[in-house]
Amino acid sequence: MEKETMAARIRRIREERGMNGAELARIIGVTSTCVWNWENSGTRPRPGTLSSLARALGVSTETLLSGNGSGGNESAGATKGTTVAEIIENAKSQIAAIAGLVPDRVKVHVEFATE
């Protein structure tokens, strides 16, 4: 069995999230051409953009790079070794994706109950 390429992983996960390339581009602040290039011409996102891409898709950078990991929505259950700030940032990205916004336009407020 052939190993899935990074380009194919990006496209598959984006489609699983119900996004088109233009929506994903808008969420992470790049052009639609960038997303097309990642999915079709084998170019790779820069490191900072890769992190934003992973957050927008709800997966780890490791999943995008190598296919290791569940490849699915990892924020839902895999929180071991994850900080609260990382969980909140991931949630903001996912909410933004659903609402068609950029993550900077989403504000999340968390209260910790002591009782």
C-alpha positions as a Python dict, from the first residue, in 0.01 Angstrom:
ca = {
    (1, 'M'): (0, 0, 0),
    (2, 'E'): (133, 346, -93),
    (3, 'K'): (192, 598, 181),
    (4, 'E'): (-29, 905, 153),
    (5, 'T'): (159, 1221, 54),
    (6, 'M'): (140, 1541, 256),
    (7, 'A'): (-47, 1704, -33),
    (8, 'A'): (-307, 1426, -31),
    (9, 'R'): (-339, 1446, 349),
    (10, 'I'): (-404, 1821, 341),
    (11, 'R'): (-672, 1779, 74),
    (12, 'R'): (-834, 1478, 243),
    (13, 'I'): (-850, 1640, 585),
    (14, 'R'): (-975, 1970, 440),
    (15, 'E'): (-1252, 1788, 255),
    (16, 'E'): (-1339, 1584, 566),
    (17, 'R'): (-1388, 1918, 745),
    (18, 'G'): (-1626, 2031, 470),
    (19, 'M'): (-1405, 2321, 360),
    (20, 'N'): (-1307, 2426, 13),
    (21, 'G'): (-960, 2559, -62),
    (22, 'A'): (-1071, 2923, -57),
    (23, 'E'): (-1227, 2886, 288),
    (24, 'L'): (-916, 2723, 429),
    (25, 'A'): (-698, 2992, 274),
    (26, 'R'): (-911, 3268, 429),
    (27, 'I'): (-900, 3104, 774),
    (28, 'I'): (-521, 3079, 784),
    (29, 'G'): (-449, 3403, 600),
    (30, 'V'): (-296, 3279, 275),
    (31, 'T'): (-410, 3287, -87),
    (32, 'S'): (-619, 3017, -249),
    (33, 'T'): (-322, 2962, -480),
    (34, 'C'): (-108, 2865, -178),
    (35, 'V'): (-358, 2599, -74),
    (36, 'W'): (-384, 2475, -433),
    (37, 'N'): (-5, 2452, -455),
    (38, 'W'): (18, 2254, -129),
    (39, 'E'): (-244, 2010, -253),
    (40, 'N'): (-136, 1979, -616),
    (41, 'S'): (221, 2082, -685),
    (42, 'G'): (394, 1935, -383),
    (43, 'T'): (504, 2264, -230),
    (44, 'R'): (500, 2266, 147),
    (45, 'P'): (374, 2530, 386),
    (46, 'R'): (637, 2728, 578),
    (47, 'P'): (676, 2627, 944),
    (48, 'G'): (461, 2909, 1087),
    (49, 'T'): (194, 2853, 826),
    (50, 'L'): (206, 2478, 888),
    (51, 'S'): (109, 2538, 1252),
    (52, 'S'): (-183, 2759, 1144),
    (53, 'L'): (-287, 2501, 885),
    (54, 'A'): (-282, 2221, 1143),
    (55, 'R'): (-489, 2427, 1388),
    (56, 'A'): (-744, 2519, 1121),
    (57, 'L'): (-780, 2153, 1025),
    (58, 'G'): (-789, 2033, 1386),
    (59, 'V'): (-488, 1803, 1357),
    (60, 'S'): (-127, 1808, 1472),
    (61, 'T'): (157, 1927, 1255),
    (62, 'E'): (296, 1573, 1287),
    (63, 'T'): (-20, 1437, 1124),
    (64, 'L'): (21, 1675, 831),
    (65, 'L'): (393, 1610, 791),
    (66, 'S'): (409, 1234, 829),
    (67, 'G'): (60, 1096, 861),
    (68, 'N'): (137, 976, 1213),
    (69, 'G'): (-145, 1029, 1456),
    (70, 'S'): (-513, 973, 1417),
    (71, 'G'): (-544, 1210, 1123),
    (72, 'G'): (-883, 1307, 1254),
    (73, 'N'): (-999, 1574, 1489),
    (74, 'E'): (-733, 1535, 1751),
    (75, 'S'): (-855, 1817, 1972),
    (76, 'A'): (-1158, 1617, 2078),
    (77, 'G'): (-978, 1350, 2276),
    (78, 'A'): (-602, 1368, 2258),
    (79, 'T'): (-518, 1629, 2517),
    (80, 'K'): (-235, 1455, 2700),
    (81, 'G'): (65, 1687, 2706),
    (82, 'T'): (-144, 1974, 2571),
    (83, 'T'): (-174, 2307, 2749),
    (84, 'V'): (-499, 2490, 2810),
    (85, 'A'): (-377, 2768, 2580),
    (86, 'E'): (-319, 2517, 2297),
    (87, 'I'): (-666, 2370, 2345),
    (88, 'I'): (-822, 2717, 2335),
    (89, 'E'): (-626, 2814, 2021),
    (90, 'N'): (-734, 2492, 1852),
    (91, 'A'): (-1096, 2556, 1952),
    (92, 'K'): (-1076, 2911, 1812),
    (93, 'S'): (-947, 2775, 1481),
    (94, 'Q'): (-1222, 2517, 1460),
    (95, 'I'): (-1494, 2768, 1551),
    (96, 'A'): (-1353, 3009, 1292),
    (97, 'A'): (-1358, 2738, 1028),
    (98, 'I'): (-1722, 2659, 1095),
    (99, 'A'): (-1823, 3027, 1109),
    (100, 'G'): (-1617, 3126, 803),
    (101, 'L'): (-1398, 3366, 1000),
    (102, 'V'): (-1029, 3403, 1064),
    (103, 'P'): (-925, 3275, 1411),
    (104, 'D'): (-826, 3626, 1523),
    (105, 'R'): (-1194, 3726, 1501),
    (106, 'V'): (-1302, 3454, 1749),
    (107, 'K'): (-1292, 3523, 2122),
    (108, 'V'): (-1321, 3235, 2368),
    (109, 'H'): (-1386, 3295, 2737),
    (110, 'V'): (-1322, 3017, 2988),
    (111, 'E'): (-1427, 3006, 3352),
    (112, 'F'): (-1297, 2750, 3597),
    (113, 'A'): (-1550, 2654, 3863),
    (114, 'T'): (-1396, 2597, 4204),
    (115, 'E'): (-1699, 2424, 4354),
}
